[in-house]
Amino acid sequence: MLGNLGENLTNTMKKLAGMAVIDKKTIKEVVKDIQRALIQSDVNIQLVLKLSKTIEDRALNEKPPKGITPREHVITIVYEEMVNLLGEKSHELNIDDKPFKIMFLGLQGSGKTTTIGKLARFLQKKGYSPAIVSTDTWRPAAYEQLRQLTEELNISLYGDPNNKDALDLAEKGLKKFKNQKIIIFDTAGRHKDEADLLEEMENLSSIIDPNEAILVIDGTIGQQAHDQANAFAKTTDIGSIIVTKLDGSAKGGGALSAVAEVGAPIKFIGTGERLDDFEVFDPERFISRLLGMGDIKTLIEKAEEVIDEDVAAETMNAMLSGKFTIKDMKNQFDMMGKMGPVQQVMNMVPGIGAKIPKEARKMTEGKIDKYKIIMSSMSIYEMENPKVIKKSRITRIARGAGVRNEEVKELLKYFNSTKKAMKGIGKRGGGGGINRLVSQFMK
């Protein structure tokens, strides 16, 4: 996520954690590394300088609380100030009125229509059944894209590709779904300087009278997000913002920090191409992941969404303890397949993100599927006792899976390297707070 920003910040924290002496020189070195990482992610330079000065001043002048080492205290300060940069707390989508009307806004190409599908899926998992109204009369494929999304999600859609009157479509959609709990309105993508479209958006807002106007911002545009958000805010009362395309965007840090300055809260972020690659934006959890401290809460929540509690507990125990077998790893793959890309999921495990072996970083859904076929060719005994898998068993497993012997060996190598990386992390205890995050990070 966010290109190399997470990796650079994690490496900085690891370097700090390994330093024997925390003095003025050390702190300045850490601050310089943070500055470099943030500027490379297109965060506004003035904002970076302000942030780094605050971190440096606090690190040099504050005394660590009892029980906290100077090194842990500096990590805590970095964490707290990074969280402050992005808004400090998460914001709920408070659904109260019926119908609760959500109006989507954004530039063309920002990922708005896809994000509507993601929010609809998110709401479904919360027990709601939203309906969608298409008022985008400018992009020919907009209705068709929504039709495909709503069919996949099995939810209602209203629209008419032959009707070029967006205001009429909005009025008819309101009447059709007046008994729905939630109605989501898609609008035409526009440019912040297109006066006619901005006027249309203003008129649509008057007709729909949305409970929540959500602005979708493309995370790849960096600092430009600030001007975009301000332009839309002049015509519509923006209730929240969704930042998309954060799965590898080099400028994502710039977009997040720029939007955070606008005033409207970032409520959700898009982290991939799948409908489930979408999550509530919680600055504390987000920064924990960026700094390599993990995000165990989100990991467990994702696990509980896709598998039953007993399997979740068993698999999480295996992941965190390192005491897992190939059978456990197959369960892990099944879970990860539903939770998201391997790298994203593993970055949520405290202390392990930076330790992920090269084999894991290169994992693709295609490779995971192949590994699952190979594991299905193993006996229960072999999966529970992988040490017994030698030459003759490798040949039999490869023949049964329709793969080469080398591919079975590759799977075993991946299993062993992953087990080694996880070993010693230990189970995560209860409670909360930055001190617990730091203690996990320092292990």
C-alpha positions in Angstrom: 0.0 0.0 0.0 1.2 3.5 -0.8 4.1 2.4 -3.0 7.3 2.4 -1.0 6.1 4.7 1.8 5.2 1.8 4.1 8.4 0.0 3.5 10.5 3.1 4.0 8.8 4.0 7.2 8.9 0.5 8.5 12.7 0.4 7.8 13.1 3.7 9.6 11.3 2.3 12.7 13.3 -0.9 12.5 16.6 1.1 12.4 15.4 3.1 15.4 14.5 0.0 17.3 18.0 -1.4 16.7 19.9 1.7 17.9 21.6 1.3 21.3 21.7 5.0 22.1 18.9 7.5 21.5 20.5 11.0 21.4 20.1 14.2 19.4 22.0 12.9 16.4 19.9 9.7 16.3 16.6 11.6 16.5 17.7 14.0 13.7 18.7 11.0 11.6 15.3 9.4 12.1 13.5 12.6 11.4 15.4 13.0 8.1 14.5 9.5 7.1 10.8 10.3 7.8 11.0 13.5 5.8 12.5 11.7 2.8 9.9 9.0 2.9 7.0 11.4 3.1 8.3 13.8 0.4 8.8 10.8 -1.9 5.1 10.0 -1.4 4.2 13.5 -2.5 3.2 14.9 0.9 3.3 18.7 0.9 6.7 19.9 1.9 5.5 22.5 4.4 3.4 19.8 6.1 6.4 17.5 6.2 8.5 20.1 7.8 5.9 21.0 10.3 5.4 17.3 11.2 9.1 16.5 11.5 9.7 19.6 13.7 6.9 18.5 16.0 8.4 15.0 16.2 11.9 16.3 16.8 10.8 18.8 19.5 8.8 16.2 21.4 11.5 13.5 21.1 14.2 15.9 22.4 12.2 17.6 25.2 9.6 15.1 26.5 10.6 12.7 29.2 9.4 9.1 28.5 6.6 7.9 30.9 7.5 5.3 33.5 8.1 1.9 32.0 8.8 3.2 28.5 12.4 3.3 27.2 13.6 6.4 25.2 13.6 4.3 22.1 10.0 3.2 22.6 9.0 6.7 23.4 10.3 8.1 20.1 8.4 5.4 18.2 5.3 6.3 20.1 5.8 10.0 19.2 6.2 9.2 15.5 3.1 7.1 15.6 1.0 9.7 17.4 2.1 12.6 15.1 1.5 10.6 12.0 -2.0 9.7 13.2 -2.6 13.4 13.9 -1.6 14.2 10.3 -4.4 12.0 8.9 -7.2 13.0 11.2 -6.8 11.2 14.5 -9.9 9.1 14.5 -12.2 7.1 12.2 -15.7 8.3 11.2 -18.8 6.1 11.0 -21.4 6.3 8.2 -24.4 7.0 10.4 -27.4 5.5 8.6 -30.5 6.8 10.3 -33.2 8.2 8.0 -35.3 6.1 5.6 -34.5 6.3 2.8 -30.9 7.2 3.6 -29.6 8.9 0.4 -26.0 8.7 -0.5 -24.8 10.8 -3.5 -21.4 10.0 -5.1 -19.2 12.7 -6.6 -15.9 12.6 -8.3 -13.8 13.2 -11.4 -14.1 10.9 -14.3 -11.5 8.1 -13.9 -11.4 8.4 -10.1 -12.9 4.9 -9.6 -16.3 6.3 -8.6 -18.5 3.7 -10.1 -16.4 0.8 -8.9 -16.3 2.4 -5.5 -20.1 2.4 -5.4 -20.0 -1.3 -5.9 -17.5 -1.6 -3.1 -19.6 0.5 -0.7 -22.7 -1.5 -1.6 -20.9 -4.7 -0.8 -19.7 -3.2 2.5 -23.2 -2.3 3.4 -24.5 -5.8 2.5 -22.0 -7.3 5.0 -23.5 -4.9 7.6 -27.0 -6.4 6.9 -28.3 -3.7 4.5 -29.7 -4.1 1.0 -28.9 -0.8 -0.8 -30.4 0.2 -4.2 -28.5 2.2 -6.8 -29.7 4.9 -9.1 -27.6 5.8 -12.2 -27.8 9.5 -13.2 -24.6 9.5 -15.3 -25.7 10.5 -18.7 -22.2 11.6 -20.0 -20.3 8.3 -19.9 -22.0 5.7 -22.2 -20.7 2.7 -20.3 -21.7 3.9 -16.8 -25.1 2.2 -16.7 -23.7 -1.0 -18.1 -20.9 -1.1 -15.5 -23.4 -0.6 -12.7 -25.7 -3.2 -14.2 -22.9 -5.8 -14.0 -22.0 -4.8 -10.5 -25.5 -4.9 -9.2 -26.1 -8.3 -10.8 -23.0 -9.6 -9.1 -24.2 -8.2 -5.8 -27.9 -9.1 -6.3 -29.1 -5.6 -5.5 -31.6 -3.3 -7.3 -30.6 -0.7 -9.9 -32.6 2.0 -11.7 -31.4 3.8 -14.8 -32.2 4.4 -18.4 -29.3 4.7 -20.9 -31.7 6.4 -23.4 -32.6 9.2 -20.9 -30.2 12.0 -21.1 -31.8 14.1 -18.3 -29.9 13.4 -15.1 -32.4 15.4 -13.0 -35.3 13.3 -14.3 -33.4 10.1 -13.6 -32.8 11.2 -10.0 -36.5 12.0 -9.5 -37.7 8.7 -10.9 -35.1 6.8 -8.9 -36.3 8.4 -5.7 -39.9 7.4 -6.4 -39.0 3.9 -7.4 -36.9 3.2 -4.2 -38.8 5.4 -1.7 -39.3 2.3 0.5 -35.6 1.3 0.5 -33.5 1.8 3.6 -30.5 3.1 1.5 -30.3 4.6 -2.0 -26.9 5.3 -3.6 -26.8 7.8 -6.5 -24.1 7.6 -9.1 -23.4 11.0 -10.9 -21.4 11.9 -13.9 -17.7 12.3 -13.5 -16.6 15.8 -13.9 -13.6 18.2 -13.9 -13.3 20.8 -11.2 -13.3 23.5 -13.9 -16.4 22.2 -15.8 -19.0 24.8 -14.9 -22.0 23.0 -16.6 -21.3 19.8 -14.9 -20.7 21.4 -11.5 -24.0 23.2 -12.0 -25.7 19.9 -12.8 -24.2 18.5 -9.6 -25.6 21.4 -7.6 -29.1 20.8 -9.1 -28.9 17.1 -8.5 -28.0 17.8 -4.9 -31.1 19.9 -4.5 -33.4 17.1 -5.9 -31.8 14.2 -4.1 -31.2 16.1 -0.8 -28.6 13.6 0.2 -28.0 12.5 3.8 -24.4 12.0 2.8 -22.5 13.4 -0.2 -19.3 11.3 -0.8 -16.5 12.6 -2.8 -14.2 9.9 -4.5 -10.6 10.9 -4.9 -8.0 9.1 -6.9 -5.1 8.4 -4.6 -2.6 8.6 -7.5 -3.1 12.3 -8.0 -1.2 13.2 -4.7 -1.4 16.8 -3.5 -3.9 17.8 -6.3 -6.5 16.1 -4.1 -6.6 19.3 -2.0 -7.8 21.5 -4.9 -10.2 18.9 -6.1 -11.9 18.5 -2.8 -12.1 22.3 -2.3 -13.7 22.7 -5.8 -16.4 20.2 -5.1 -17.0 21.5 -1.6 -18.0 24.9 -3.1 -21.1 23.4 -4.8 -22.1 20.6 -2.5 -21.8 20.0 1.2 -19.4 17.1 1.2 -20.0 14.8 4.2 -17.1 12.4 3.6 -14.3 11.3 1.2 -13.2 8.0 -0.1 -9.6 7.7 -1.4 -9.2 5.0 -4.0 -6.2 3.2 -5.6 -4.0 3.1 -2.6 -2.7 -0.4 -3.5 0.8 0.7 -4.7 0.2 4.4 -5.4 3.4 6.3 -5.0 1.5 9.5 -4.3 -1.1 8.0 -2.0 0.5 9.7 1.1 0.1 13.0 -0.6 -3.5 12.5 -1.4 -4.4 11.3 2.1 -2.6 14.2 3.8 -4.0 16.8 1.4 -7.6 15.6 1.8 -7.2 15.5 5.6 -6.6 19.2 5.5 -9.8 20.0 3.7 -12.1 19.3 6.7 -14.4 16.6 5.3 -13.3 13.3 6.9 -11.9 10.3 5.0 -14.3 7.6 5.9 -13.2 4.7 3.5 -10.2 3.8 1.4 -9.9 1.5 -1.6 -7.0 -0.9 -1.3 -7.3 -3.1 -4.5 -9.4 -4.1 -7.5 -11.8 -6.6 -5.8 -15.1 -5.5 -4.4 -13.9 -6.6 -0.9 -10.7 -4.4 -1.2 -12.4 -1.6 0.7 -12.2 -0.7 4.4 -13.2 2.0 6.9 -10.4 4.5 7.2 -9.0 4.4 10.7 -5.9 6.6 11.0 -4.6 4.6 14.1 -4.8 1.3 12.3 -3.6 2.7 9.0 -0.5 4.3 10.5 0.2 1.1 12.6 0.5 -0.8 9.3 2.6 1.9 7.6 5.1 1.8 10.5 5.3 -2.0 10.6 3.3 -2.4 13.8 0.6 -4.4 12.2 -3.2 -4.1 12.5 -4.5 -7.2 14.3 -8.0 -5.8 14.8 -8.6 -5.4 11.1 -7.1 -8.8 10.4 -9.4 -10.5 12.9 -12.4 -8.6 11.6 -11.6 -9.7 8.0 -11.1 -13.3 9.1 -14.5 -13.3 11.0 -16.2 -12.0 7.9 -15.2 -14.8 5.7 -14.9 -17.9 7.9 -16.5 -19.2 11.1 -15.1 -18.2 14.5 -13.5 -21.6 15.3 -11.6 -21.7 12.1 -10.6 -18.1 12.5 -9.2 -18.7 16.0 -7.3 -21.8 14.9 -5.8 -20.1 11.8 -5.0 -16.9 13.6 -3.3 -18.9 16.3 -1.2 -20.7 13.7 -0.3 -17.5 11.9 0.8 -15.7 15.1 2.6 -18.6 16.8 4.4 -20.0 13.8 3.3 -23.5 15.0 1.4 -24.4 11.9 1.4 -27.3 9.4 0.7 -27.4 5.7 -2.9 -28.1 6.6 -3.0 -24.9 8.6 -1.4 -23.1 5.7 -4.1 -24.4 3.3 -6.7 -22.9 5.7 -4.7 -19.7 5.7 -4.7 -19.6 1.9 -8.4 -20.2 1.8 -8.9 -17.3 4.3 -6.5 -15.0 2.5 -8.2 -15.6 -0.8 -11.3 -14.0 0.6 -9.5 -11.4 2.7 -7.3 -9.8 0.1 -3.8 -10.0 -1.4 -1.2 -11.8 0.7 1.0 -8.8 1.2 -1.8 -6.7 2.6 -3.0 -9.4 4.9 0.5 -10.2 6.2 1.2 -6.5 6.8 -1.6 -6.6 9.4 0.3 -9.1 11.6 2.4 -7.1 14.2 6.1 -7.3 13.6 5.9 -9.5 10.5 5.3 -7.1 7.6 9.0 -6.4 7.1 10.0 -10.0 7.7 7.8 -11.5 4.9 10.1 -13.8 2.9 10.7 -13.0 -0.8 8.6 -16.0 -1.8 5.6 -14.4 0.0 6.0 -11.0 -1.6 5.9 -12.6 -5.0 2.7 -14.5 -4.3 -0.1 -14.1 -6.7 -3.7 -15.5 -6.7 -2.6 -17.8 -9.6 0.3 -19.2 -7.6 -1.9 -19.6 -4.5 -4.4 -21.6 -6.6 -1.6 -23.8 -7.8 -0.3 -24.4 -4.3 -3.8 -25.3 -3.1 -4.0 -28.0 -5.9 -0.6 -29.4 -4.8 -1.7 -29.5 -1.2 -4.9 -31.2 -2.2 -2.8 -34.0 -3.7 -1.2 -34.6 -0.2 -2.5 -36.9 2.4 -3.8 -35.6 5.7 -0.8 -37.2 7.4 1.6 -35.4 5.0 0.0 -32.1 5.5 0.1 -32.5 9.3 3.7 -33.8 9.2 5.5 -32.0 6.3 8.9 -33.3 7.4 8.0 -36.8 6.0 7.7 -35.4 2.4 10.8 -36.6 0.7 11.7 -37.7 -2.8 9.2 -40.5 -3.4 6.3 -38.6 -1.8 7.2 -35.4 -3.8 7.0 -37.5 -7.1 3.6 -38.9 -6.1 2.3 -35.5 -5.1 3.5 -33.9 -8.3 1.9 -36.6 -10.4 -1.4 -36.3 -8.6 -1.4 -32.5 -8.9 -0.3 -32.5 -12.6 2.8 -30.4 -11.8 6.6 -30.8 -11.9 8.6 -32.0 -8.9 10.2 -28.6 -8.7 6.9 -27.0 -8.0 6.2 -29.2 -5.1 9.7 -28.4 -3.7 8.9 -24.7 -4.3 5.8 -25.0 -2.1 7.7 -26.8 0.6 10.4 -24.0 0.5 7.7 -21.4 0.8 6.1 -23.2 3.8 9.5 -23.5 5.6 10.5 -19.9 5.0 7.1 -18.6 6.1 7.1 -20.8 9.2 10.6 -19.5 10.1 9.5 -15.9 9.6 6.5 -16.3 11.8 8.2 -18.3 14.6 8.6 -16.5 17.8 6.1 -13.7 17.2 3.7 -15.3 19.8 0.1 -14.7 20.5 -1.1 -11.2 20.9 -2.6 -10.4 24.3 -5.7 -8.4 25.0 -5.9 -4.7 25.8 -5.1 -1.8 23.5 -3.1 1.3 23.1 0.2 2.4 21.5 2.3 0.8 24.3 1.1 -2.6 23.3 1.7 -1.9 19.7 5.2 -0.7 20.5 6.0 -3.8 22.6 4.8 -6.1 19.8 6.9 -4.1 17.3 10.0 -4.3 19.4 9.9 -8.1 19.7 
